[in-house]
Amino acid sequence: MNAEGHVPAGQGDSGPQRVQKVLARAGVASRRVAEDLIEAGRVRVDGKVVVLGNRVDPAVQLLELDGAPIALAPGLVHYLLNKPTGVISTASDPQGRPTVVQLVPPEPRVFPVGRLDGDTEGLLLITNNGELTHRLTHPSYGVEKEYLAEVDGTLSSGQLRRLREGIELDDGMTSPAKASQPSPGLVRLTIHEGRNRQVRRMLDALGHPVRRLVRTRFGPLSDRSLAPGAWRELTMDELRELERSVSGEQPPQSRAERRAAAASAGVPVAVPGSALDGASDAVPGSALDGASDEVASSDEASSGRDTSEGW
């Protein structure tokens, strides 16, 4: 059941299906918006404009929106679940404890990507996409997992530095982590390893036991609006970004990123009112084209302070 209390029809349905249903499952849009797209003549099947009521067989036919093919993998589902505490990250449990797969549709059969401890909350990907799961969990891809930990006490700047440099545990040194402290007793930690109870053990080693632990991001996936126990299907954009994160393909740079790259390469940066102001407009496509004038405070960047929200 999803956040709205609806269970979508199994994506493993075979044979022709209504076009708006297939578009919705592919993450293109809601079914209602998909109907609007069809009525606007923007959807084609095998080159022919479709109308409401038409069907498509995703296994053998080409579905396009605005001339761009819609990537369809019949039978594959990708659920983002906000796992509550007390639920086990397995497909079944011999002790009869509740499992994450019981929180999503029973068909098709799915499995969690990695795991969260029973007493840990937060985002967990559940799918039947074995190839994607293999890449997401393989150490060579270094998929980031971000956590918020409520701990006893307040970490010192030296302890945050130790987290960033690596912590010696009984199974070896951890890789450097991203660490910050949004507020006293609240630590944001990003790791790319998958050791057993790693975040808890890292903070325990510093003398700050974890009272509550929530995973807030898995790779590029995050969703603050998803209630505990609720799930939803990934959108097409999310699935593409997730696949890109383990393919080695680099996403297009934003304006701010292009500006930072230009600055690090020693390219002059336009300052409003200076001789360079507007220079990028004279050379479309140059390193200065569309660059932002905003520069982060060096004091804030070097302090390691996390000024974003907590939970």
Secondary structure per residue as TSV (DSSP state, phi and psi in degrees):
chain	resnum	aa	ss	phi	psi
A	1	M	-	360.0	134.9
A	2	N	-	-92.1	-173.8
A	3	A	T	-62.2	-25.9
A	4	E	T	-91.3	0.9
A	5	G	S	86.5	11.6
A	6	H	-	-107.5	144.0
A	7	V	-	-106.9	113.3
A	8	P	-	-67.4	150.8
A	9	A	-	-59.4	148.6
A	10	G	-	-60.4	132.8
A	11	Q	T	-73.7	-5.4
A	12	G	T	-83.3	0.2
A	13	D	-	-52.2	135.8
A	14	S	-	-105.9	162.3
A	15	G	S	83.6	-178.6
A	16	P	-	-62.5	140.1
A	17	Q	E	-135.1	158.6
A	18	R	E	-60.1	137.8
A	19	V	H	-59.5	-43.8
A	20	Q	H	-63.8	-31.0
A	21	K	H	-68.4	-42.3
A	22	V	H	-67.3	-41.2
A	23	L	H	-61.6	-42.0
A	24	A	H	-64.4	-41.9
A	25	R	H	-67.7	-30.1
A	26	A	T	-75.8	-5.8
A	27	G	T	85.0	11.8
A	28	V	S	-69.4	-44.3
A	29	A	S	-169.6	171.1
A	30	S	-	-66.0	164.4
A	31	R	H	-62.0	-37.8
A	32	R	H	-64.2	-45.4
A	33	V	H	-66.4	-36.3
A	34	A	H	-61.0	-37.3
A	35	E	H	-64.4	-38.8
A	36	D	H	-63.6	-40.1
A	37	L	H	-62.3	-40.0
A	38	I	H	-66.2	-45.0
A	39	E	H	-64.1	-26.8
A	40	A	T	-81.8	-0.8
A	41	G	T	75.6	22.2
A	42	R	-	-94.2	-3.8
A	43	V	E	-114.0	134.0
A	44	R	E	-128.3	148.2
A	45	V	E	-123.2	120.5
A	46	D	T	51.8	39.7
A	47	G	T	86.1	-4.8
A	48	K	E	-107.3	134.3
A	49	V	E	-64.2	133.0
A	50	V	-	-98.3	162.3
A	51	V	-	-124.8	164.2
A	52	L	T	-57.2	133.5
A	53	G	T	105.4	-20.8
A	54	N	-	-67.9	154.5
A	55	R	E	-121.0	159.2
A	56	V	E	-138.6	141.9
A	57	D	-	-100.9	103.0
A	58	P	T	-58.2	-21.8
A	59	A	T	-76.7	-25.0
A	60	V	T	-130.0	-11.5
A	61	Q	S	-112.7	154.5
A	62	L	-	-95.0	121.3
A	63	L	E	-107.2	129.7
A	64	E	E	-129.7	146.2
A	65	L	E	-123.3	120.8
A	66	D	T	53.7	35.7
A	67	G	T	83.5	-4.1
A	68	A	E	-102.0	130.7
A	69	P	E	-63.0	141.9
A	70	I	-	-95.7	120.4
A	71	A	-	-71.5	115.9
A	72	L	-	-122.9	131.7
A	73	A	-	-123.9	94.8
A	74	P	T	-54.6	131.9
A	75	G	T	92.2	-16.1
A	76	L	-	-89.1	134.2
A	77	V	-	-128.6	150.7
A	78	H	E	-138.8	106.8
A	79	Y	E	-106.3	138.0
A	80	L	E	-105.3	117.4
A	81	L	E	-113.0	139.3
A	82	N	E	-95.4	95.4
A	83	K	E	-70.1	126.7
A	84	P	-	-84.2	168.1
A	85	T	T	-68.3	153.9
A	86	G	T	85.1	0.7
A	87	V	-	-110.5	135.8
A	88	I	B	-92.9	138.0
A	89	S	S	-86.6	59.6
A	90	T	S	-139.0	169.8
A	91	A	S	-79.5	-27.3
A	92	S	-	-151.4	161.7
A	93	D	-	-140.0	120.5
A	94	P	T	-63.3	-20.3
A	95	Q	T	-87.8	-0.5
A	96	G	-	79.1	14.7
A	97	R	-	-76.0	153.6
A	98	P	-	-64.3	143.6
A	99	T	B	-120.8	162.1
A	100	V	G	-65.2	-31.8
A	101	V	G	-71.1	-16.4
A	102	Q	G	-76.9	-9.6
A	103	L	G	-94.2	-6.1
A	104	V	S	-120.8	170.2
A	105	P	-	-55.1	142.9
A	106	P	S	-71.0	-21.6
A	107	E	S	-128.6	138.2
A	108	P	S	-74.2	169.6
A	109	R	-	-65.0	135.3
A	110	V	-	-132.9	172.8
A	111	F	E	-148.5	154.3
A	112	P	E	-76.2	147.8
A	113	V	S	-91.3	104.3
A	114	G	S	75.0	-158.9
A	115	R	-	-152.8	157.4
A	116	L	-	-121.9	139.0
A	117	D	-	-58.8	158.0
A	118	G	T	-57.9	-34.1
A	119	D	T	-93.9	11.2
A	120	T	-	-107.0	140.0
A	121	E	E	-104.1	172.4
A	122	G	E	117.9	-166.4
A	123	L	E	-75.9	131.5
A	124	L	E	-139.5	130.1
A	125	L	E	-87.1	133.1
A	126	I	E	-126.8	130.2
A	127	T	E	-156.8	173.9
A	128	N	S	-118.5	17.4
A	129	N	-	-89.2	92.5
A	130	G	H	-64.9	-39.7
A	131	E	H	-64.9	-44.6
A	132	L	H	-66.2	-40.2
A	133	T	H	-59.7	-43.1
A	134	H	H	-58.5	-44.4
A	135	R	H	-70.8	-38.8
A	136	L	H	-67.1	-27.9
A	137	T	H	-101.7	-5.7
A	138	H	-	-76.9	130.3
A	139	P	G	-57.4	-28.4
A	140	S	G	-65.3	-22.7
A	141	Y	G	-86.5	-19.0
A	142	G	-	55.5	46.1
A	143	V	-	-64.5	130.0
A	144	E	-	-78.2	141.0
A	145	K	E	-125.6	122.4
A	146	E	E	-105.5	136.3
A	147	Y	E	-129.2	151.3
A	148	L	E	-112.7	126.2
A	149	A	E	-120.2	127.3
A	150	E	E	-91.6	120.5
A	151	V	E	-123.9	164.2
A	152	D	S	-76.0	131.1
A	153	G	S	79.5	-175.5
A	154	T	-	-122.1	132.1
A	155	L	-	-75.2	143.3
A	156	S	-	-83.5	166.2
A	157	S	H	-60.8	-34.6
A	158	G	H	-66.3	-36.6
A	159	Q	H	-70.9	-37.7
A	160	L	H	-62.0	-39.4
A	161	R	H	-63.6	-38.9
A	162	R	H	-62.8	-38.9
A	163	L	H	-62.3	-39.2
A	164	R	H	-71.2	-25.8
A	165	E	H	-93.1	-22.4
A	166	G	-	119.7	141.9
A	167	I	-	-114.6	134.8
A	168	E	E	-79.2	116.5
A	169	L	E	-112.4	175.1
A	170	D	T	-67.6	-16.6
A	171	D	T	-107.9	21.3
A	172	G	E	113.5	174.8
A	173	M	E	-73.2	136.3
A	174	T	-	-79.1	157.5
A	175	S	-	-71.6	155.9
A	176	P	-	-55.0	138.5
A	177	A	-	-115.8	161.4
A	178	K	E	-89.6	126.2
A	179	A	E	-138.0	137.9
A	180	S	E	-152.1	169.7
A	181	Q	E	-131.8	91.9
A	182	P	E	-58.1	-33.2
A	183	S	E	-156.8	162.5
A	184	P	T	-55.0	128.2
A	185	G	T	83.0	4.9
A	186	L	E	-127.5	119.2
A	187	V	E	-117.6	131.8
A	188	R	E	-102.1	123.6
A	189	L	E	-132.4	129.8
A	190	T	E	-119.1	122.1
A	191	I	E	-125.3	165.6
A	192	H	-	-128.8	11.1
A	193	E	-	-97.5	176.5
A	194	G	-	-137.4	40.1
A	195	R	-	-72.1	157.5
A	196	N	T	-62.5	124.2
A	197	R	T	49.0	39.8
A	198	Q	H	-62.5	-48.4
A	199	V	H	-61.7	-44.3
A	200	R	H	-61.5	-42.7
A	201	R	H	-68.8	-35.6
A	202	M	H	-63.4	-44.1
A	203	L	H	-75.4	-32.5
A	204	D	H	-60.1	-40.5
A	205	A	H	-63.4	-22.1
A	206	L	T	-93.9	0.7
A	207	G	T	84.2	22.1
A	208	H	-	-128.4	80.3
A	209	P	-	-57.4	145.1
A	210	V	E	-84.0	129.9
A	211	R	E	-96.3	-32.3
A	212	R	E	-149.6	138.8
A	213	L	E	-134.9	127.5
A	214	V	E	-130.2	126.8
A	215	R	E	-83.6	122.0
A	216	T	E	-104.1	-12.8
A	217	R	E	-153.9	140.0
A	218	F	E	-126.3	109.5
A	219	G	T	57.9	-127.5
A	220	P	T	-87.4	1.0
A	221	L	B	-90.8	128.6
A	222	S	-	-151.1	155.2
A	223	D	-	-166.4	101.5
A	224	R	T	-77.2	-14.1
A	225	S	T	-89.1	-8.9
A	226	L	-	-79.8	119.5
A	227	A	-	-74.7	154.1
A	228	P	T	-55.3	130.7
A	229	G	T	87.9	-11.1
A	230	A	-	-90.6	157.9
A	231	W	E	-143.7	163.8
A	232	R	E	-152.9	162.5
A	233	E	E	-81.3	148.3
A	234	L	-	-66.3	145.8
A	235	T	-	-77.4	167.6
A	236	M	H	-61.8	-41.7
A	237	D	H	-62.6	-41.3
A	238	E	H	-64.1	-41.8
A	239	L	H	-65.5	-41.1
A	240	R	H	-63.7	-42.4
A	241	E	H	-65.6	-38.3
A	242	L	H	-64.6	-44.9
A	243	E	H	-66.0	-37.9
A	244	R	H	-63.0	-35.3
A	245	S	H	-65.6	-20.4
A	246	V	T	-119.2	21.7
A	247	S	T	-111.8	-12.1
A	248	G	T	86.6	-6.0
A	249	E	-	-75.5	133.7
A	250	Q	-	-91.2	132.6
A	251	P	-	-68.9	155.3
A	252	P	-	-60.7	143.3
A	253	Q	-	-75.9	144.0
A	254	S	-	-79.9	171.6
A	255	R	H	-59.2	-45.3
A	256	A	H	-62.2	-39.0
A	257	E	H	-68.0	-38.9
A	258	R	H	-64.2	-39.4
A	259	R	H	-65.2	-43.7
A	260	A	H	-62.3	-40.6
A	261	A	H	-64.2	-39.8
A	262	A	H	-65.2	-41.2
A	263	A	H	-64.6	-42.1
A	264	S	H	-68.6	-22.6
A	265	A	T	-88.1	0.1
A	266	G	T	85.1	14.0
A	267	V	-	-79.3	130.5
A	268	P	-	-56.4	138.1
A	269	V	-	-106.6	131.7
A	270	A	-	-66.6	134.4
A	271	V	-	-117.2	129.6
A	272	P	T	-50.9	129.8
A	273	G	T	89.3	-7.1
A	274	S	S	-91.2	176.4
A	275	A	T	-64.6	-22.3
A	276	L	T	-88.5	-10.5
A	277	D	T	-59.3	123.4
A	278	G	T	84.3	-0.2
A	279	A	H	-62.7	-34.8
A	280	S	H	-66.9	-26.3
A	281	D	H	-67.3	-25.8
A	282	A	H	-80.8	-16.5
A	283	V	S	-129.2	79.5
A	284	P	T	-56.8	138.0
A	285	G	T	84.5	-0.7
A	286	S	S	-77.0	175.3
A	287	A	T	-63.1	-22.4
A	288	L	T	-93.9	-4.3
A	289	D	T	-65.3	119.9
A	290	G	T	73.0	14.7
A	291	A	-	-67.0	145.7
A	292	S	-	-82.5	151.4
A	293	D	-	-93.5	-0.5
A	294	E	-	-83.4	132.8
A	295	V	-	-126.4	129.8
A	296	A	-	-67.6	146.2
A	297	S	-	-64.2	126.3
A	298	S	H	-66.8	-32.1
A	299	D	H	-64.0	-44.4
A	300	E	H	-67.4	-40.1
A	301	A	H	-65.3	-37.2
A	302	S	H	-82.8	-17.7
A	303	S	H	-76.3	-23.2
A	304	G	T	78.7	6.7
A	305	R	-	-68.9	143.2
A	306	D	-	-107.4	109.2
A	307	T	-	-96.2	4.5
A	308	S	S	-81.9	175.3
A	309	E	-	-69.2	163.7
A	310	G	-	-85.5	-109.8
A	311	W	-	-61.3	360.0
